[in-house]
Amino acid sequence: MTPTPPALTHEQRVEASRLAVANRRRRAEVKRQVKSGELSLEELFELAEREECVAQMRAYDLISALPAIGEVKAERIMKSASIAQTRRIRGLGPKQRAELFRALVR
């Protein structure tokens, strides 16, 4: 038997939807800043410590947003750092972060 989600009032659903949209927009803005070079990898990890919605970003989305890194290169970096495709930034261990910095910071 699968558990059923808690019943939410209409107001709770509207608020949850509003919050989800705001979080997606914030993550899109952060990815844009990373792609343009306004936000470094170090700054992004510091930001993830302060903002939950940034910490929830998938590591793959972060890596593929970096300048000069496409999907194939992002997958190669993820594999070499032993990071699963579904891993989120907050879930990266110290060794995985070190591997990312080694692979990405030139």
Secondary structure, DSSP 8 states (H G I E B T S, - for coil): ---------HHHHHHHHHHHHHHHHHHHHHHHHHHHTSS-HHHHHHHHHH-HHHHTSBHHHHHHHSTT--HHHHHHHHHHTT--TT-BGGG--HHHHHHHHHHH--
